[in-house]
Amino acid sequence: MATATAFLLLPTLDGCSPSSSIFQTSVNPGGIIEVPENQIKDTKLKIIRPAGWQYDIALHKKEDGSLAALLLRCTHMDNQLAQASGGYICHLHGSRFNMDGKVIKGPAEKNLESFPVSKDNNGNILIVVKNFS
Ligand code: FES
């Protein structure tokens, strides 16, 4: 029980994390996730949770205002990542990734998978996941 409690508290203990919230949505038939631009207007990080997916996507607004979408799947053994100070952590074996998805601590060796991001004329952010396997 103590182990389970500690595991549940770990993301909270990384108190220096940028604040984010979860936006639940779905993937449209064209393989695109639409996110209203106002979802990331006042934050640098939004967690996107597509219906039926095992993993979340981190939608990150960089310093230059550009957007990046990272699959929060550890590249070591496919565990869901959690938000942590300065990036993301895998609580299974301790790998860490920075906000750009680059490995900063193993055992993972590969950077996080990213998706192309664009905007449409209606103020939606489009995350293209159609080639995701
Ligand atoms: S599954 Fe993430 S470090 Fe092993």
Backbone and ligand atoms as CSV (ligand in chain L), in Angstrom:
chain,resi,resn,atom,element,x,y,z
A,1,MET,N,N,0.830,-1.200,0.000
A,1,MET,CA,C,0.000,0.000,0.000
A,1,MET,C,C,0.861,1.245,0.000
A,2,ALA,N,N,1.943,1.230,0.809
A,2,ALA,CA,C,2.816,2.402,0.870
A,2,ALA,C,C,3.444,2.670,-0.485
A,3,THR,N,N,3.810,1.602,-1.212
A,3,THR,CA,C,4.412,1.781,-2.521
A,3,THR,C,C,3.425,2.438,-3.477
A,4,ALA,N,N,2.186,1.948,-3.459
A,4,ALA,CA,C,1.174,2.527,-4.346
A,4,ALA,C,C,0.934,3.988,-4.004
A,5,THR,N,N,0.891,4.299,-2.731
A,5,THR,CA,C,0.683,5.685,-2.320
A,5,THR,C,C,1.837,6.556,-2.784
A,6,ALA,N,N,3.062,6.066,-2.602
A,6,ALA,CA,C,4.225,6.839,-3.025
A,6,ALA,C,C,4.198,7.074,-4.522
A,7,PHE,N,N,3.825,6.041,-5.291
A,7,PHE,CA,C,3.783,6.187,-6.740
A,7,PHE,C,C,2.790,7.268,-7.141
A,8,LEU,N,N,1.633,7.284,-6.501
A,8,LEU,CA,C,0.616,8.264,-6.849
A,8,LEU,C,C,1.049,9.678,-6.499
A,9,LEU,N,N,1.895,9.820,-5.508
A,9,LEU,CA,C,2.319,11.146,-5.081
A,9,LEU,C,C,3.490,11.678,-5.875
A,10,LEU,N,N,4.236,10.827,-6.558
A,10,LEU,CA,C,5.451,11.265,-7.225
A,10,LEU,C,C,5.246,12.431,-8.173
A,11,PRO,N,N,4.248,12.408,-9.048
A,11,PRO,CA,C,4.104,13.561,-9.933
A,11,PRO,C,C,3.883,14.849,-9.157
A,12,THR,N,N,3.207,14.759,-8.035
A,12,THR,CA,C,2.955,15.937,-7.220
A,12,THR,C,C,4.236,16.433,-6.569
A,13,LEU,N,N,5.134,15.501,-6.216
A,13,LEU,CA,C,6.359,15.903,-5.549
A,13,LEU,C,C,7.276,16.680,-6.474
A,14,ASP,N,N,7.150,16.519,-7.753
A,14,ASP,CA,C,7.914,17.318,-8.692
A,14,ASP,C,C,7.244,18.677,-8.811
A,15,GLY,N,N,7.188,19.381,-7.725
A,15,GLY,CA,C,6.412,20.602,-7.623
A,15,GLY,C,C,6.841,21.730,-8.522
A,16,CYS,N,N,8.023,21.655,-9.116
A,16,CYS,CA,C,8.488,22.739,-9.974
A,16,CYS,C,C,7.989,22.596,-11.395
A,17,SER,N,N,7.142,21.641,-11.649
A,17,SER,CA,C,6.654,21.409,-13.000
A,17,SER,C,C,5.843,22.599,-13.484
A,18,PRO,N,N,5.917,22.860,-14.792
A,18,PRO,CA,C,5.018,23.873,-15.303
A,18,PRO,C,C,3.591,23.376,-15.150
A,19,SER,N,N,2.679,24.265,-14.855
A,19,SER,CA,C,1.307,23.811,-14.660
A,19,SER,C,C,0.701,23.423,-15.994
A,20,SER,N,N,-0.079,22.411,-15.979
A,20,SER,CA,C,-0.776,21.988,-17.179
A,20,SER,C,C,-2.085,21.374,-16.744
A,21,SER,N,N,-2.957,21.225,-17.679
A,21,SER,CA,C,-4.192,20.524,-17.411
A,21,SER,C,C,-4.434,19.594,-18.585
A,22,ILE,N,N,-5.460,18.788,-18.448
A,22,ILE,CA,C,-5.715,17.769,-19.458
A,22,ILE,C,C,-6.865,18.191,-20.346
A,23,PHE,N,N,-6.668,18.073,-21.639
A,23,PHE,CA,C,-7.713,18.319,-22.620
A,23,PHE,C,C,-8.074,16.977,-23.244
A,24,GLN,N,N,-9.288,16.509,-22.977
A,24,GLN,CA,C,-9.723,15.232,-23.517
A,24,GLN,C,C,-10.402,15.465,-24.855
A,25,THR,N,N,-10.031,14.663,-25.828
A,25,THR,CA,C,-10.559,14.851,-27.171
A,25,THR,C,C,-10.509,13.519,-27.919
A,26,SER,N,N,-10.689,13.592,-29.223
A,26,SER,CA,C,-10.612,12.383,-30.034
A,26,SER,C,C,-9.834,12.691,-31.299
A,27,VAL,N,N,-9.455,11.633,-31.978
A,27,VAL,CA,C,-8.762,11.769,-33.259
A,27,VAL,C,C,-9.824,11.739,-34.353
A,28,ASN,N,N,-9.804,12.729,-35.251
A,28,ASN,CA,C,-10.828,12.724,-36.308
A,28,ASN,C,C,-10.498,11.668,-37.367
A,29,PRO,N,N,-11.436,11.365,-38.256
A,29,PRO,CA,C,-11.205,10.289,-39.231
A,29,PRO,C,C,-9.987,10.511,-40.122
A,30,GLY,N,N,-9.555,11.751,-40.250
A,30,GLY,CA,C,-8.368,12.038,-41.054
A,30,GLY,C,C,-7.062,11.858,-40.300
A,31,GLY,N,N,-7.155,11.413,-39.055
A,31,GLY,CA,C,-5.949,11.197,-38.270
A,31,GLY,C,C,-5.378,12.478,-37.685
A,32,ILE,N,N,-6.263,13.409,-37.385
A,32,ILE,CA,C,-5.831,14.700,-36.846
A,32,ILE,C,C,-6.559,14.964,-35.532
A,33,ILE,N,N,-5.820,15.496,-34.580
A,33,ILE,CA,C,-6.400,15.946,-33.310
A,33,ILE,C,C,-6.516,17.462,-33.374
A,34,GLU,N,N,-7.726,17.961,-33.179
A,34,GLU,CA,C,-7.948,19.404,-33.180
A,34,GLU,C,C,-8.007,19.900,-31.742
A,35,VAL,N,N,-7.225,20.928,-31.476
A,35,VAL,CA,C,-7.198,21.535,-30.150
A,35,VAL,C,C,-7.476,23.027,-30.304
A,36,PRO,N,N,-8.555,23.531,-29.707
A,36,PRO,CA,C,-8.809,24.969,-29.782
A,36,PRO,C,C,-7.606,25.757,-29.253
A,37,GLU,N,N,-7.251,26.800,-29.968
A,37,GLU,CA,C,-6.056,27.565,-29.612
A,37,GLU,C,C,-6.126,28.112,-28.184
A,38,ASN,N,N,-7.329,28.404,-27.703
A,38,ASN,CA,C,-7.436,28.969,-26.353
A,38,ASN,C,C,-7.029,27.972,-25.268
A,39,GLN,N,N,-6.913,26.684,-25.622
A,39,GLN,CA,C,-6.484,25.683,-24.648
A,39,GLN,C,C,-5.039,25.892,-24.203
A,40,ILE,N,N,-4.243,26.558,-25.040
A,40,ILE,CA,C,-2.832,26.768,-24.690
A,40,ILE,C,C,-2.495,28.251,-24.652
A,41,LYS,N,N,-3.525,29.062,-24.604
A,41,LYS,CA,C,-3.317,30.519,-24.603
A,41,LYS,C,C,-2.561,30.995,-23.364
A,42,ASP,N,N,-2.937,30.506,-22.198
A,42,ASP,CA,C,-2.353,31.001,-20.950
A,42,ASP,C,C,-1.449,29.988,-20.268
A,43,THR,N,N,-0.967,29.035,-21.016
A,43,THR,CA,C,-0.084,28.019,-20.440
A,43,THR,C,C,0.950,27.613,-21.476
A,44,LYS,N,N,2.055,27.073,-20.993
A,44,LYS,CA,C,3.096,26.604,-21.916
A,44,LYS,C,C,2.967,25.119,-22.208
A,45,LEU,N,N,2.116,24.447,-21.445
A,45,LEU,CA,C,2.004,23.002,-21.624
A,45,LEU,C,C,0.568,22.561,-21.427
A,46,LYS,N,N,0.079,21.801,-22.375
A,46,LYS,CA,C,-1.252,21.212,-22.263
A,46,LYS,C,C,-1.114,19.717,-22.523
A,47,ILE,N,N,-1.714,18.934,-21.659
A,47,ILE,CA,C,-1.702,17.492,-21.869
A,47,ILE,C,C,-2.947,17.131,-22.669
A,48,ILE,N,N,-2.742,16.493,-23.795
A,48,ILE,CA,C,-3.829,16.083,-24.678
A,48,ILE,C,C,-4.074,14.592,-24.459
A,49,ARG,N,N,-5.324,14.241,-24.217
A,49,ARG,CA,C,-5.677,12.833,-23.950
A,49,ARG,C,C,-6.677,12.361,-24.990
A,50,PRO,N,N,-6.209,11.753,-26.079
A,50,PRO,CA,C,-7.130,11.260,-27.107
A,50,PRO,C,C,-7.895,10.035,-26.617
A,51,ALA,N,N,-9.164,10.002,-26.886
A,51,ALA,CA,C,-10.002,8.866,-26.485
A,51,ALA,C,C,-9.451,7.575,-27.079
A,52,GLY,N,N,-9.329,6.564,-26.240
A,52,GLY,CA,C,-8.902,5.254,-26.697
A,52,GLY,C,C,-7.398,5.087,-26.796
A,53,TRP,N,N,-6.670,6.119,-26.539
A,53,TRP,CA,C,-5.212,6.009,-26.609
A,53,TRP,C,C,-4.661,5.593,-25.251
A,54,GLN,N,N,-3.552,4.867,-25.292
A,54,GLN,CA,C,-2.882,4.452,-24.065
A,54,GLN,C,C,-1.978,5.564,-23.532
A,55,TYR,N,N,-1.589,6.486,-24.414
A,55,TYR,CA,C,-0.626,7.521,-24.027
A,55,TYR,C,C,-1.189,8.910,-24.288
A,56,ASP,N,N,-0.766,9.842,-23.445
A,56,ASP,CA,C,-1.101,11.248,-23.646
A,56,ASP,C,C,-0.103,11.872,-24.618
A,57,ILE,N,N,-0.457,13.061,-25.060
A,57,ILE,CA,C,0.428,13.883,-25.885
A,57,ILE,C,C,0.667,15.179,-25.124
A,58,ALA,N,N,1.909,15.608,-25.075
A,58,ALA,CA,C,2.238,16.904,-24.469
A,58,ALA,C,C,2.295,17.941,-25.578
A,59,LEU,N,N,1.421,18.924,-25.494
A,59,LEU,CA,C,1.452,20.039,-26.445
A,59,LEU,C,C,2.180,21.175,-25.748
A,60,HIS,N,N,3.352,21.493,-26.252
A,60,HIS,CA,C,4.254,22.430,-25.578
A,60,HIS,C,C,4.441,23.681,-26.423
A,61,LYS,N,N,4.221,24.827,-25.791
A,61,LYS,CA,C,4.493,26.103,-26.460
A,61,LYS,C,C,5.897,26.539,-26.077
A,62,LYS,N,N,6.762,26.635,-27.082
A,62,LYS,CA,C,8.166,26.983,-26.830
A,62,LYS,C,C,8.321,28.488,-26.620
A,63,GLU,N,N,9.519,28.883,-26.228
A,63,GLU,CA,C,9.803,30.300,-25.966
A,63,GLU,C,C,9.537,31.172,-27.189
A,64,ASP,N,N,9.796,30.637,-28.377
A,64,ASP,CA,C,9.591,31.428,-29.593
A,64,ASP,C,C,8.130,31.399,-30.069
A,65,GLY,N,N,7.260,30.751,-29.303
A,65,GLY,CA,C,5.839,30.701,-29.641
A,65,GLY,C,C,5.451,29.525,-30.509
A,66,SER,N,N,6.430,28.798,-31.030
A,66,SER,CA,C,6.102,27.622,-31.837
A,66,SER,C,C,5.601,26.493,-30.941
A,67,LEU,N,N,4.934,25.552,-31.545
A,67,LEU,CA,C,4.332,24.450,-30.796
A,67,LEU,C,C,4.990,23.123,-31.145
A,68,ALA,N,N,5.072,22.251,-30.149
A,68,ALA,CA,C,5.566,20.897,-30.370
A,68,ALA,C,C,4.615,19.927,-29.693
A,69,ALA,N,N,4.433,18.764,-30.295
A,69,ALA,CA,C,3.565,17.726,-29.738
A,69,ALA,C,C,4.387,16.455,-29.559
A,70,LEU,N,N,4.499,16.017,-28.319
A,70,LEU,CA,C,5.315,14.842,-27.996
A,70,LEU,C,C,4.451,13.726,-27.437
A,71,LEU,N,N,4.682,12.525,-27.903
A,71,LEU,CA,C,4.000,11.361,-27.346
A,71,LEU,C,C,4.651,11.019,-26.009
A,72,LEU,N,N,3.856,10.956,-24.952
A,72,LEU,CA,C,4.404,10.692,-23.621
A,72,LEU,C,C,4.517,9.191,-23.364
A,73,ARG,N,N,5.232,8.540,-24.263
A,73,ARG,CA,C,5.530,7.104,-24.152
A,73,ARG,C,C,7.040,6.948,-24.014
A,74,CYS,N,N,7.459,6.362,-22.922
A,74,CYS,CA,C,8.891,6.175,-22.710
A,74,CYS,C,C,9.461,5.313,-23.834
A,75,THR,N,N,10.617,5.730,-24.343
A,75,THR,CA,C,11.238,4.990,-25.441
A,75,THR,C,C,12.068,3.811,-24.937
A,76,HIS,N,N,12.084,3.591,-23.628
A,76,HIS,CA,C,12.784,2.422,-23.102
A,76,HIS,C,C,11.882,1.191,-23.196
A,77,MET,N,N,10.760,1.208,-22.463
A,77,MET,CA,C,9.867,0.045,-22.485
A,77,MET,C,C,8.404,0.469,-22.487
A,78,ASP,N,N,8.131,1.610,-23.123
A,78,ASP,CA,C,6.754,2.031,-23.441
A,78,ASP,C,C,5.882,2.396,-22.240
A,79,ASN,N,N,6.464,2.787,-21.138
A,79,ASN,CA,C,5.658,3.224,-20.002
A,79,ASN,C,C,5.150,4.651,-20.245
A,80,GLN,N,N,3.952,4.954,-19.718
A,80,GLN,CA,C,3.435,6.330,-19.784
A,80,GLN,C,C,4.339,7.242,-18.965
A,81,LEU,N,N,4.680,8.389,-19.511
A,81,LEU,CA,C,5.523,9.357,-18.803
A,81,LEU,C,C,4.664,10.308,-17.992
A,82,ALA,N,N,5.295,10.902,-17.001
A,82,ALA,CA,C,4.637,11.915,-16.172
A,82,ALA,C,C,5.391,13.231,-16.332
A,83,GLN,N,N,4.677,14.300,-16.152
A,83,GLN,CA,C,5.274,15.621,-16.177
A,83,GLN,C,C,6.197,15.759,-14.972
A,84,ALA,N,N,7.351,16.385,-15.165
A,84,ALA,CA,C,8.300,16.594,-14.073
A,84,ALA,C,C,8.986,17.928,-14.273
A,85,SER,N,N,9.782,18.294,-13.322
A,85,SER,CA,C,10.510,19.556,-13.428
A,85,SER,C,C,11.367,19.560,-14.691
A,86,GLY,N,N,11.118,20.490,-15.564
A,86,GLY,CA,C,11.926,20.628,-16.768
A,86,GLY,C,C,11.644,19.617,-17.849
A,87,GLY,N,N,10.612,18.803,-17.707
A,87,GLY,CA,C,10.319,17.844,-18.763
A,87,GLY,C,C,9.418,16.725,-18.296
A,88,TYR,N,N,9.868,15.500,-18.560
A,88,TYR,CA,C,9.023,14.340,-18.313
A,88,TYR,C,C,9.872,13.236,-17.695
A,89,ILE,N,N,9.230,12.434,-16.853
A,89,ILE,CA,C,9.946,11.351,-16.175
A,89,ILE,C,C,9.182,10.049,-16.350
A,90,CYS,N,N,9.942,8.975,-16.418
A,90,CYS,CA,C,9.353,7.636,-16.418
A,90,CYS,C,C,9.574,7.048,-15.039
A,91,HIS,N,N,8.507,6.728,-14.371
A,91,HIS,CA,C,8.619,6.209,-13.016
A,91,HIS,C,C,8.921,4.713,-12.976
A,92,LEU,N,N,9.013,4.074,-14.140
A,92,LEU,CA,C,9.313,2.642,-14.132
A,92,LEU,C,C,10.793,2.380,-13.891
A,93,HIS,N,N,11.677,3.020,-14.683
A,93,HIS,CA,C,13.123,2.822,-14.506
A,93,HIS,C,C,13.884,4.133,-14.408
A,94,GLY,N,N,13.191,5.239,-14.388
A,94,GLY,CA,C,13.859,6.512,-14.088
A,94,GLY,C,C,14.348,7.342,-15.259
A,95,SER,N,N,14.017,6.988,-16.479
A,95,SER,CA,C,14.444,7.827,-17.603
A,95,SER,C,C,13.815,9.211,-17.496
A,96,ARG,N,N,14.552,10.186,-17.976
A,96,ARG,CA,C,14.054,11.565,-18.002
A,96,ARG,C,C,14.252,12.149,-19.384
A,97,PHE,N,N,13.319,13.003,-19.756
A,97,PHE,CA,C,13.355,13.680,-21.058
A,97,PHE,C,C,13.123,15.164,-20.804
A,98,ASN,N,N,13.793,16.012,-21.598
A,98,ASN,CA,C,13.548,17.437,-21.417
A,98,ASN,C,C,12.256,17.846,-22.146
A,99,MET,N,N,11.920,19.124,-22.083
A,99,MET,CA,C,10.663,19.598,-22.667
A,99,MET,C,C,10.625,19.405,-24.188
A,100,ASP,N,N,11.797,19.275,-24.816
A,100,ASP,CA,C,11.855,19.028,-26.254
A,100,ASP,C,C,11.833,17.540,-26.582
A,101,GLY,N,N,11.743,16.695,-25.553
A,101,GLY,CA,C,11.661,15.259,-25.778
A,101,GLY,C,C,13.008,14.567,-25.888
A,102,LYS,N,N,14.080,15.287,-25.605
A,102,LYS,CA,C,15.410,14.677,-25.695
A,102,LYS,C,C,15.735,13.942,-24.403
A,103,VAL,N,N,16.374,12.787,-24.549
A,103,VAL,CA,C,16.773,11.998,-23.379
A,103,VAL,C,C,17.826,12.771,-22.591
A,104,ILE,N,N,17.593,12.944,-21.294
A,104,ILE,CA,C,18.616,13.557,-20.447
A,104,ILE,C,C,19.090,12.576,-19.372
A,105,LYS,N,N,18.383,11.457,-19.238
A,105,LYS,CA,C,18.832,10.403,-18.323
A,105,LYS,C,C,18.239,9.074,-18.788
A,106,GLY,N,N,19.097,8.053,-18.898
A,106,GLY,CA,C,18.641,6.734,-19.314
A,106,GLY,C,C,17.971,5.986,-18.188
A,107,PRO,N,N,17.596,4.754,-18.479
A,107,PRO,CA,C,18.113,3.885,-19.543
A,107,PRO,C,C,17.563,4.153,-20.950
A,108,ALA,N,N,16.546,4.948,-21.124
A,108,ALA,CA,C,16.076,5.224,-22.494
A,108,ALA,C,C,17.219,5.838,-23.299
A,109,GLU,N,N,17.274,5.483,-24.571
A,109,GLU,CA,C,18.337,6.006,-25.441
A,109,GLU,C,C,17.785,6.863,-26.567
A,110,LYS,N,N,16.501,6.679,-26.876
A,110,LYS,CA,C,15.909,7.421,-27.993
A,110,LYS,C,C,15.031,8.557,-27.481
A,111,ASN,N,N,15.025,9.642,-28.221
A,111,ASN,CA,C,14.182,10.782,-27.884
A,111,ASN,C,C,12.710,10.426,-28.081
A,112,LEU,N,N,11.840,11.230,-27.501
A,112,LEU,CA,C,10.406,10.982,-27.630
A,112,LEU,C,C,9.943,11.196,-29.062
A,113,GLU,N,N,8.902,10.466,-29.414
A,113,GLU,CA,C,8.294,10.636,-30.736
A,113,GLU,C,C,7.511,11.955,-30.762
A,114,SER,N,N,7.625,12.669,-31.860
A,114,SER,CA,C,6.889,13.928,-31.992
A,114,SER,C,C,5.961,13.859,-33.189
A,115,PHE,N,N,4.941,14.710,-33.155
A,115,PHE,CA,C,3.969,14.778,-34.244
A,115,PHE,C,C,4.020,16.161,-34.876
A,116,PRO,N,N,3.763,16.247,-36.179
A,116,PRO,CA,C,3.676,17.561,-36.818
A,116,PRO,C,C,2.508,18.360,-36.246
A,117,VAL,N,N,2.722,19.656,-36.105
A,117,VAL,CA,C,1.698,20.558,-35.570
A,117,VAL,C,C,1.523,21.722,-36.539
A,118,SER,N,N,0.261,22.084,-36.781
A,118,SER,CA,C,-0.024,23.259,-37.608
A,118,SER,C,C,-1.279,23.921,-37.060
A,119,LYS,N,N,-1.724,24.969,-37.733
A,119,LYS,CA,C,-2.957,25.655,-37.341
A,119,LYS,C,C,-3.857,25.791,-38.548
A,120,ASP,N,N,-5.176,25.781,-38.291
A,120,ASP,CA,C,-6.099,26.029,-39.384
A,120,ASP,C,C,-6.629,27.463,-39.298
A,121,ASN,N,N,-7.518,27.822,-40.204
A,121,ASN,CA,C,-8.029,29.197,-40.250
A,121,ASN,C,C,-9.091,29.482,-39.196
A,122,ASN,N,N,-9.494,28.451,-38.452
A,122,ASN,CA,C,-10.533,28.629,-37.430
A,122,ASN,C,C,-9.963,28.731,-36.012
A,123,GLY,N,N,-8.660,28.863,-35.927
A,123,GLY,CA,C,-8.050,28.985,-34.616
A,123,GLY,C,C,-7.812,27.660,-33.927
A,124,ASN,N,N,-7.817,26.594,-34.672
A,124,ASN,CA,C,-7.540,25.279,-34.098
A,124,ASN,C,C,-6.089,24.888,-34.324
A,125,ILE,N,N,-5.528,24.267,-33.321
A,125,ILE,CA,C,-4.214,23.651,-33.467
A,125,ILE,C,C,-4.444,22.231,-33.954
A,126,LEU,N,N,-3.703,21.835,-34.970
A,126,LEU,CA,C,-3.877,20.511,-35.565
A,126,LEU,C,C,-2.642,19.661,-35.289
A,127,ILE,N,N,-2.858,18.549,-34.620
A,127,ILE,CA,C,-1.772,17.598,-34.360
A,127,ILE,C,C,-1.997,16.408,-35.281
A,128,VAL,N,N,-1.055,16.174,-36.155
A,128,VAL,CA,C,-1.208,15.130,-37.168
A,128,VAL,C,C,-0.663,13.817,-36.632
A,129,VAL,N,N,-1.566,12.884,-36.369
A,129,VAL,CA,C,-1.163,11.594,-35.787
A,129,VAL,C,C,-1.466,10.431,-36.733
A,130,LYS,N,N,-1.831,10.747,-37.977
A,130,LYS,CA,C,-2.311,9.674,-38.878
A,130,LYS,C,C,-1.247,8.634,-39.199
A,131,ASN,N,N,0.031,8.954,-39.042
A,131,ASN,CA,C,1.076,7.971,-39.319
A,131,ASN,C,C,1.555,7.263,-38.061
A,132,PHE,N,N,0.866,7.524,-36.941
A,132,PHE,CA,C,1.253,6.899,-35.682
A,132,PHE,C,C,0.850,5.427,-35.675
A,133,SER,N,N,1.782,4.600,-35.275
A,133,SER,CA,C,1.468,3.168,-35.257
A,133,SER,C,C,1.526,2.648,-33.839
L,1,FES,S1,S,10.128,2.064,-19.327
L,1,FES,FE1,FE,10.780,4.102,-18.993
L,1,FES,S2,S,12.755,3.925,-18.173
L,1,FES,FE2,FE,12.142,1.900,-18.544
